[in-house]
Amino acid sequence: MATATPLGWAKWEIDGAAQRLTWEAAGGRTGARCVKATGVRNGCFIQSVPVQPGQSWFTSIWVRSTGSPQAVPQLVLRWRDADGVWTADEKMLHVSGEGGADR
């Protein structure tokens, strides 16, 4: 059974159809839970992680993309200031997967 989002996460979808972004009970890489985007033109799940200057972090993602090879999954790292406002766009990081593949 799908639910809204993992605890502490948010979601956004450009067409306002956030119900296309779901938190699934099964289907993850190890059979555990996963997030799922179905028919999404431009959308995302958002997880905030508090960090301090000088800290080092490692992040990774595993994706399964089925259907259109034009549907390219990405991991995007963005930054917010202490007030929660998006900032430092020049330091935004994008890591793209491949449409129609497991990566």
VMD Tcl script that builds the backbone (N, CA, C; Angstrom):
set m [mol new atoms 309]
animate dup $m
set s [atomselect $m all]
$s set {name element resname resid chain x y z} {
  {N N MET 1 A 0.842 -1.182 0.000}
  {CA C MET 1 A 0.000 0.000 0.000}
  {C C MET 1 A 0.887 1.245 0.000}
  {N N ALA 2 A 0.601 2.169 -0.897}
  {CA C ALA 2 A 1.363 3.405 -0.994}
  {C C ALA 2 A 0.873 4.418 0.039}
  {N N THR 3 A 1.800 5.189 0.567}
  {CA C THR 3 A 1.449 6.288 1.457}
  {C C THR 3 A 2.095 7.559 0.924}
  {N N ALA 4 A 1.898 8.657 1.606}
  {CA C ALA 4 A 2.308 9.964 1.104}
  {C C ALA 4 A 3.812 10.075 0.845}
  {N N THR 5 A 4.626 10.040 1.871}
  {CA C THR 5 A 6.076 10.170 1.725}
  {C C THR 5 A 6.757 9.499 2.912}
  {N N PRO 6 A 8.050 9.211 2.772}
  {CA C PRO 6 A 8.780 8.750 3.957}
  {C C PRO 6 A 8.761 9.835 5.036}
  {N N LEU 7 A 8.849 9.436 6.288}
  {CA C LEU 7 A 8.837 10.372 7.400}
  {C C LEU 7 A 9.921 11.441 7.211}
  {N N GLY 8 A 9.533 12.696 7.302}
  {CA C GLY 8 A 10.472 13.805 7.180}
  {C C GLY 8 A 10.749 14.250 5.751}
  {N N TRP 9 A 10.137 13.622 4.760}
  {CA C TRP 9 A 10.334 13.988 3.360}
  {C C TRP 9 A 9.161 14.834 2.877}
  {N N ALA 10 A 9.370 15.494 1.747}
  {CA C ALA 10 A 8.312 16.236 1.067}
  {C C ALA 10 A 8.353 15.827 -0.401}
  {N N LYS 11 A 7.382 16.281 -1.177}
  {CA C LYS 11 A 7.387 16.012 -2.611}
  {C C LYS 11 A 6.819 17.202 -3.364}
  {N N TRP 12 A 7.215 17.308 -4.621}
  {CA C TRP 12 A 6.783 18.401 -5.489}
  {C C TRP 12 A 6.655 17.870 -6.907}
  {N N GLU 13 A 5.648 18.317 -7.639}
  {CA C GLU 13 A 5.434 17.909 -9.026}
  {C C GLU 13 A 4.959 19.127 -9.797}
  {N N ILE 14 A 5.598 19.438 -10.923}
  {CA C ILE 14 A 5.350 20.683 -11.646}
  {C C ILE 14 A 3.892 20.851 -12.074}
  {N N ASP 15 A 3.213 19.764 -12.395}
  {CA C ASP 15 A 1.820 19.852 -12.834}
  {C C ASP 15 A 0.840 19.845 -11.664}
  {N N GLY 16 A 1.361 19.839 -10.432}
  {CA C GLY 16 A 0.494 19.842 -9.257}
  {C C GLY 16 A -0.139 18.490 -8.984}
  {N N ALA 17 A 0.363 17.443 -9.624}
  {CA C ALA 17 A -0.207 16.107 -9.458}
  {C C ALA 17 A 0.707 15.274 -8.565}
  {N N ALA 18 A 0.915 15.727 -7.349}
  {CA C ALA 18 A 1.844 15.050 -6.435}
  {C C ALA 18 A 1.422 13.624 -6.106}
  {N N GLN 19 A 0.164 13.244 -6.402}
  {CA C GLN 19 A -0.250 11.856 -6.158}
  {C C GLN 19 A 0.496 10.895 -7.072}
  {N N ARG 20 A 1.193 11.397 -8.087}
  {CA C ARG 20 A 2.006 10.543 -8.955}
  {C C ARG 20 A 3.331 10.172 -8.292}
  {N N LEU 21 A 3.624 10.789 -7.167}
  {CA C LEU 21 A 4.826 10.506 -6.388}
  {C C LEU 21 A 4.380 9.777 -5.131}
  {N N THR 22 A 4.760 8.494 -5.015}
  {CA C THR 22 A 4.245 7.693 -3.909}
  {C C THR 22 A 5.370 6.981 -3.158}
  {N N TRP 23 A 5.067 6.575 -1.930}
  {CA C TRP 23 A 5.957 5.829 -1.043}
  {C C TRP 23 A 5.379 4.430 -0.979}
  {N N GLU 24 A 6.033 3.468 -1.659}
  {CA C GLU 24 A 5.504 2.126 -1.853}
  {C C GLU 24 A 5.944 1.166 -0.761}
  {N N ALA 25 A 5.097 0.209 -0.444}
  {CA C ALA 25 A 5.391 -0.784 0.595}
  {C C ALA 25 A 6.437 -1.807 0.142}
  {N N ALA 26 A 6.609 -1.990 -1.160}
  {CA C ALA 26 A 7.570 -2.959 -1.689}
  {C C ALA 26 A 8.105 -2.434 -3.014}
  {N N GLY 27 A 9.145 -3.103 -3.506}
  {CA C GLY 27 A 9.671 -2.742 -4.818}
  {C C GLY 27 A 11.047 -2.124 -4.800}
  {N N GLY 28 A 11.606 -1.909 -3.610}
  {CA C GLY 28 A 12.947 -1.346 -3.520}
  {C C GLY 28 A 14.005 -2.339 -3.956}
  {N N ARG 29 A 15.221 -1.897 -4.031}
  {CA C ARG 29 A 16.337 -2.719 -4.506}
  {C C ARG 29 A 16.449 -4.030 -3.738}
  {N N THR 30 A 16.195 -3.995 -2.444}
  {CA C THR 30 A 16.292 -5.207 -1.629}
  {C C THR 30 A 14.916 -5.790 -1.322}
  {N N GLY 31 A 13.883 -5.303 -1.998}
  {CA C GLY 31 A 12.526 -5.759 -1.740}
  {C C GLY 31 A 11.816 -4.903 -0.719}
  {N N ALA 32 A 12.563 -4.015 -0.073}
  {CA C ALA 32 A 11.977 -3.127 0.930}
  {C C ALA 32 A 11.264 -1.961 0.232}
  {N N ARG 33 A 10.857 -1.007 1.004}
  {CA C ARG 33 A 10.105 0.150 0.508}
  {C C ARG 33 A 10.905 0.941 -0.512}
  {N N CYS 34 A 10.176 1.752 -1.292}
  {CA C CYS 34 A 10.815 2.623 -2.273}
  {C C CYS 34 A 9.899 3.809 -2.557}
  {N N VAL 35 A 10.476 4.862 -3.110}
  {CA C VAL 35 A 9.665 5.948 -3.627}
  {C C VAL 35 A 9.440 5.671 -5.110}
  {N N LYS 36 A 8.297 6.152 -5.629}
  {CA C LYS 36 A 7.941 5.846 -7.010}
  {C C LYS 36 A 7.360 7.093 -7.666}
  {N N ALA 37 A 7.825 7.372 -8.876}
  {CA C ALA 37 A 7.289 8.472 -9.690}
  {C C ALA 37 A 6.660 7.835 -10.921}
  {N N THR 38 A 5.370 8.075 -11.131}
  {CA C THR 38 A 4.647 7.478 -12.248}
  {C C THR 38 A 4.089 8.578 -13.139}
  {N N GLY 39 A 4.523 8.622 -14.393}
  {CA C GLY 39 A 4.001 9.611 -15.333}
  {C C GLY 39 A 4.327 11.038 -14.940}
  {N N VAL 40 A 5.439 11.250 -14.289}
  {CA C VAL 40 A 5.818 12.579 -13.812}
  {C C VAL 40 A 6.684 13.259 -14.863}
  {N N ARG 41 A 6.266 14.445 -15.282}
  {CA C ARG 41 A 7.049 15.218 -16.249}
  {C C ARG 41 A 8.247 15.866 -15.571}
  {N N ASN 42 A 8.028 16.437 -14.411}
  {CA C ASN 42 A 9.089 17.094 -13.644}
  {C C ASN 42 A 8.641 17.110 -12.197}
  {N N GLY 43 A 9.275 16.333 -11.357}
  {CA C GLY 43 A 8.882 16.266 -9.958}
  {C C GLY 43 A 10.003 15.691 -9.125}
  {N N CYS 44 A 9.806 15.727 -7.805}
  {CA C CYS 44 A 10.867 15.232 -6.941}
  {C C CYS 44 A 10.355 14.910 -5.547}
  {N N PHE 45 A 11.141 14.098 -4.871}
  {CA C PHE 45 A 11.017 13.894 -3.440}
  {C C PHE 45 A 12.105 14.744 -2.807}
  {N N ILE 46 A 11.830 15.322 -1.664}
  {CA C ILE 46 A 12.789 16.213 -1.003}
  {C C ILE 46 A 13.054 15.684 0.399}
  {N N GLN 47 A 14.323 15.508 0.705}
  {CA C GLN 47 A 14.734 15.115 2.049}
  {C C GLN 47 A 15.726 16.163 2.538}
  {N N SER 48 A 15.444 16.763 3.662}
  {CA C SER 48 A 16.346 17.757 4.244}
  {C C SER 48 A 17.245 17.102 5.273}
  {N N VAL 49 A 18.525 17.407 5.189}
  {CA C VAL 49 A 19.514 16.886 6.129}
  {C C VAL 49 A 20.278 18.075 6.687}
  {N N PRO 50 A 20.190 18.336 7.992}
  {CA C PRO 50 A 20.919 19.475 8.553}
  {C C PRO 50 A 22.429 19.228 8.505}
  {N N VAL 51 A 23.154 20.200 8.004}
  {CA C VAL 51 A 24.619 20.107 7.916}
  {C C VAL 51 A 25.236 21.387 8.468}
  {N N GLN 52 A 26.498 21.293 8.779}
  {CA C GLN 52 A 27.259 22.440 9.279}
  {C C GLN 52 A 28.444 22.679 8.352}
  {N N PRO 53 A 28.888 23.929 8.210}
  {CA C PRO 53 A 30.065 24.206 7.383}
  {C C PRO 53 A 31.249 23.352 7.818}
  {N N GLY 54 A 31.958 22.833 6.822}
  {CA C GLY 54 A 33.137 22.019 7.091}
  {C C GLY 54 A 32.864 20.534 7.214}
  {N N GLN 55 A 31.590 20.128 7.337}
  {CA C GLN 55 A 31.264 18.705 7.424}
  {C C GLN 55 A 31.373 18.059 6.046}
  {N N SER 56 A 31.687 16.779 6.012}
  {CA C SER 56 A 31.708 15.999 4.777}
  {C C SER 56 A 30.578 14.981 4.832}
  {N N TRP 57 A 29.913 14.780 3.710}
  {CA C TRP 57 A 28.809 13.840 3.622}
  {C C TRP 57 A 28.968 13.003 2.364}
  {N N PHE 58 A 28.430 11.792 2.394}
  {CA C PHE 58 A 28.383 10.916 1.230}
  {C C PHE 58 A 26.922 10.593 0.983}
  {N N THR 59 A 26.506 10.633 -0.269}
  {CA C THR 59 A 25.140 10.266 -0.610}
  {C C THR 59 A 25.153 9.375 -1.839}
  {N N SER 60 A 24.158 8.518 -1.934}
  {CA C SER 60 A 24.041 7.660 -3.103}
  {C C SER 60 A 22.561 7.377 -3.353}
  {N N ILE 61 A 22.296 6.865 -4.525}
  {CA C ILE 61 A 20.921 6.532 -4.894}
  {C C ILE 61 A 20.959 5.346 -5.851}
  {N N TRP 62 A 19.969 4.515 -5.782}
  {CA C TRP 62 A 19.789 3.432 -6.745}
  {C C TRP 62 A 18.442 3.671 -7.380}
  {N N VAL 63 A 18.383 3.648 -8.709}
  {CA C VAL 63 A 17.121 3.906 -9.405}
  {C C VAL 63 A 16.810 2.794 -10.382}
  {N N ARG 64 A 15.540 2.600 -10.599}
  {CA C ARG 64 A 15.048 1.740 -11.667}
  {C C ARG 64 A 14.150 2.626 -12.520}
  {N N SER 65 A 14.504 2.764 -13.778}
  {CA C SER 65 A 13.724 3.570 -14.701}
  {C C SER 65 A 13.156 2.657 -15.770}
  {N N THR 66 A 11.840 2.607 -15.887}
  {CA C THR 66 A 11.209 1.770 -16.904}
  {C C THR 66 A 10.382 2.659 -17.817}
  {N N GLY 67 A 10.113 2.158 -18.979}
  {CA C GLY 67 A 9.329 2.944 -19.924}
  {C C GLY 67 A 10.231 3.772 -20.813}
  {N N SER 68 A 9.956 5.035 -20.916}
  {CA C SER 68 A 10.633 5.923 -21.855}
  {C C SER 68 A 12.102 6.127 -21.523}
  {N N PRO 69 A 12.991 5.999 -22.519}
  {CA C PRO 69 A 14.399 6.312 -22.283}
  {C C PRO 69 A 14.617 7.812 -22.040}
  {N N GLN 70 A 13.614 8.630 -22.335}
  {CA C GLN 70 A 13.710 10.062 -22.057}
  {C C GLN 70 A 13.444 10.392 -20.594}
  {N N ALA 71 A 12.900 9.447 -19.841}
  {CA C ALA 71 A 12.628 9.652 -18.415}
  {C C ALA 71 A 13.926 9.408 -17.651}
  {N N VAL 72 A 14.679 10.459 -17.398}
  {CA C VAL 72 A 16.013 10.338 -16.807}
  {C C VAL 72 A 15.960 10.677 -15.316}
  {N N PRO 73 A 16.201 9.691 -14.463}
  {CA C PRO 73 A 16.232 9.963 -13.017}
  {C C PRO 73 A 17.496 10.724 -12.641}
  {N N GLN 74 A 17.393 11.574 -11.630}
  {CA C GLN 74 A 18.540 12.354 -11.163}
  {C C GLN 74 A 18.568 12.411 -9.645}
  {N N LEU 75 A 19.765 12.510 -9.113}
  {CA C LEU 75 A 19.972 12.880 -7.720}
  {C C LEU 75 A 20.462 14.318 -7.767}
  {N N VAL 76 A 19.766 15.204 -7.093}
  {CA C VAL 76 A 20.142 16.620 -7.076}
  {C C VAL 76 A 20.377 17.047 -5.632}
  {N N LEU 77 A 21.503 17.664 -5.384}
  {CA C LEU 77 A 21.808 18.209 -4.068}
  {C C LEU 77 A 21.716 19.717 -4.143}
  {N N ARG 78 A 20.877 20.284 -3.276}
  {CA C ARG 78 A 20.697 21.740 -3.200}
  {C C ARG 78 A 20.869 22.168 -1.756}
  {N N TRP 79 A 20.992 23.450 -1.566}
  {CA C TRP 79 A 21.289 23.993 -0.239}
  {C C TRP 79 A 20.229 24.999 0.168}
  {N N ARG 80 A 19.927 25.017 1.478}
  {CA C ARG 80 A 19.025 26.010 2.073}
  {C C ARG 80 A 19.790 26.755 3.145}
  {N N ASP 81 A 19.402 28.013 3.344}
  {CA C ASP 81 A 20.025 28.779 4.425}
  {C C ASP 81 A 19.323 28.463 5.745}
  {N N ALA 82 A 19.725 29.125 6.807}
  {CA C ALA 82 A 19.170 28.851 8.140}
  {C C ALA 82 A 17.670 29.100 8.217}
  {N N ASP 83 A 17.136 29.938 7.295}
  {CA C ASP 83 A 15.703 30.228 7.272}
  {C C ASP 83 A 14.926 29.286 6.349}
  {N N GLY 84 A 15.619 28.313 5.742}
  {CA C GLY 84 A 14.957 27.354 4.867}
  {C C GLY 84 A 14.787 27.819 3.437}
  {N N VAL 85 A 15.428 28.919 3.053}
  {CA C VAL 85 A 15.322 29.466 1.699}
  {C C VAL 85 A 16.404 28.825 0.824}
  {N N TRP 86 A 16.016 28.362 -0.390}
  {CA C TRP 86 A 17.002 27.783 -1.304}
  {C C TRP 86 A 18.072 28.813 -1.602}
  {N N THR 87 A 19.332 28.386 -1.610}
  {CA C THR 87 A 20.452 29.293 -1.798}
  {C C THR 87 A 21.587 28.569 -2.530}
  {N N ALA 88 A 22.623 29.294 -2.885}
  {CA C ALA 88 A 23.856 28.749 -3.484}
  {C C ALA 88 A 23.571 27.889 -4.706}
  {N N ASP 89 A 22.713 28.388 -5.617}
  {CA C ASP 89 A 22.390 27.622 -6.828}
  {C C ASP 89 A 23.633 27.241 -7.623}
  {N N GLU 90 A 24.670 28.066 -7.555}
  {CA C GLU 90 A 25.900 27.763 -8.299}
  {C C GLU 90 A 26.615 26.519 -7.743}
  {N N LYS 91 A 26.222 26.074 -6.553}
  {CA C LYS 91 A 26.833 24.882 -5.939}
  {C C LYS 91 A 25.914 23.668 -6.010}
  {N N MET 92 A 24.793 23.804 -6.742}
  {CA C MET 92 A 23.867 22.681 -6.900}
  {C C MET 92 A 24.573 21.556 -7.664}
  {N N LEU 93 A 24.375 20.312 -7.238}
  {CA C LEU 93 A 25.007 19.158 -7.872}
  {C C LEU 93 A 23.941 18.263 -8.495}
  {N N HIS 94 A 24.169 17.811 -9.725}
  {CA C HIS 94 A 23.270 16.904 -10.446}
  {C C HIS 94 A 24.022 15.636 -10.807}
  {N N VAL 95 A 23.435 14.486 -10.507}
  {CA C VAL 95 A 23.965 13.207 -10.956}
  {C C VAL 95 A 22.826 12.520 -11.695}
  {N N SER 96 A 23.007 12.283 -12.990}
  {CA C SER 96 A 21.945 11.712 -13.803}
  {C C SER 96 A 22.124 10.222 -14.001}
  {N N GLY 97 A 21.003 9.513 -14.029}
  {CA C GLY 97 A 20.992 8.101 -14.370}
  {C C GLY 97 A 20.667 7.967 -15.850}
  {N N GLU 98 A 20.173 6.811 -16.247}
  {CA C GLU 98 A 19.782 6.570 -17.623}
  {C C GLU 98 A 18.340 6.112 -17.645}
  {N N GLY 99 A 17.572 6.653 -18.585}
  {CA C GLY 99 A 16.209 6.211 -18.744}
  {C C GLY 99 A 16.145 4.761 -19.196}
  {N N GLY 100 A 15.212 4.000 -18.673}
  {CA C GLY 100 A 15.012 2.617 -19.068}
  {C C GLY 100 A 16.067 1.654 -18.542}
  {N N ALA 101 A 16.708 1.982 -17.402}
  {CA C ALA 101 A 17.788 1.125 -16.891}
  {C C ALA 101 A 17.801 1.109 -15.376}
  {N N ASP 102 A 18.426 0.073 -14.805}
  {CA C ASP 102 A 18.690 0.013 -13.368}
  {C C ASP 102 A 20.093 0.561 -13.143}
  {N N ARG 103 A 20.270 1.466 -12.211}
  {CA C ARG 103 A 21.592 2.038 -11.921}
  {C C ARG 103 A 21.696 2.296 -10.439}
}
mol reanalyze $m
mol bondsrecalc $m
mol representation Tube
mol addrep $m
